[in-house]
Amino acid sequence: MSSEITVTVKFFAATRDAVGMARETRDVPKGTTADQLLDILKQDHPALDEPSKQIIVAVNKETGKGDRPLKDGDEVALLPPVSGG
């Protein structure tokens, strides 16, 4: 039994510009949360960690799930904050 899971990370708008790609597949330890994955991604892609970049994390198209452990095959989307008026 593997101690890792595979997730797909999708980057949108400013996050895509920061990492230079639209998606990547990641193997992470079982029990990793979306918030922890974001920290890992910030280490690998320092431009994601700029103070001006606030990032919304969605797991399987649901926001607000950053503290729930990811499951094998989950899709994690990194989105810039939505603004408008």
C-alpha positions as CSV (number, residue, x, y, z in Angstrom):
1,M,0.0,0.0,0.0
2,S,1.4,3.3,-1.1
3,S,2.0,6.1,1.4
4,E,1.4,8.7,-1.3
5,I,-1.5,10.0,-3.3
6,T,-1.6,11.7,-6.7
7,V,-3.5,15.0,-7.2
8,T,-3.9,17.3,-10.1
9,V,-3.2,21.0,-9.5
10,K,-4.7,23.6,-11.9
11,F,-3.4,27.1,-12.0
12,F,-5.6,30.0,-13.1
13,A,-4.9,33.6,-14.1
14,A,-2.1,35.1,-11.9
15,T,-1.2,31.8,-10.4
16,R,-0.7,30.3,-13.9
17,D,1.5,33.3,-14.8
18,A,3.5,32.8,-11.6
19,V,4.3,29.2,-12.3
20,G,4.4,29.2,-16.1
21,M,2.0,26.3,-16.6
22,A,-1.7,25.6,-16.4
23,R,-1.6,22.3,-14.6
24,E,0.7,19.8,-13.0
25,T,0.3,16.4,-11.3
26,R,1.8,16.0,-7.9
27,D,2.5,13.0,-5.6
28,V,2.1,14.0,-2.0
29,P,2.0,12.0,1.3
30,K,-1.3,10.7,2.4
31,G,-2.9,13.1,4.9
32,T,-1.7,16.2,3.1
33,T,-4.2,19.0,3.1
34,A,-4.9,21.5,0.4
35,D,-3.3,24.2,2.6
36,Q,-0.2,22.1,3.1
37,L,-0.1,21.4,-0.7
38,L,-0.2,25.2,-1.3
39,D,2.8,25.6,1.1
40,I,4.7,22.9,-0.9
41,L,3.9,24.6,-4.2
42,K,5.1,28.0,-2.8
43,Q,8.4,26.4,-2.0
44,D,8.7,25.1,-5.5
45,H,7.3,28.2,-7.1
46,P,8.4,31.2,-5.0
47,A,6.4,33.6,-7.1
48,L,3.2,32.1,-5.6
49,D,4.4,33.4,-2.2
50,E,4.5,37.1,-3.1
51,P,2.4,39.1,-0.6
52,S,0.4,40.6,-3.4
53,K,-0.8,37.2,-4.5
54,Q,-3.8,36.1,-2.4
55,I,-4.8,32.6,-3.5
56,I,-8.1,30.8,-3.1
57,V,-7.8,27.0,-3.0
58,A,-10.6,24.9,-4.3
59,V,-10.7,21.1,-4.0
60,N,-12.9,19.4,-6.6
61,K,-14.5,22.8,-7.3
62,E,-15.4,23.5,-3.7
63,T,-13.7,26.3,-1.8
64,G,-13.1,26.4,1.9
65,K,-11.8,22.8,2.1
66,G,-8.2,23.7,2.8
67,D,-7.9,21.8,6.1
68,R,-9.4,18.6,4.8
69,P,-7.0,15.8,3.8
70,L,-6.7,15.3,0.1
71,K,-7.7,12.0,-1.5
72,D,-6.0,10.2,-4.4
73,G,-7.3,11.7,-7.7
74,D,-8.5,15.0,-6.2
75,E,-8.3,18.2,-8.3
76,V,-6.9,21.2,-6.6
77,A,-7.4,24.6,-8.2
78,L,-5.4,27.7,-7.3
79,L,-7.5,30.8,-8.1
80,P,-6.9,34.5,-7.7
81,P,-9.4,36.4,-5.6
82,V,-12.5,37.5,-7.5
83,S,-13.1,41.2,-7.7
84,G,-15.7,43.2,-9.5
85,G,-18.4,45.7,-9.0
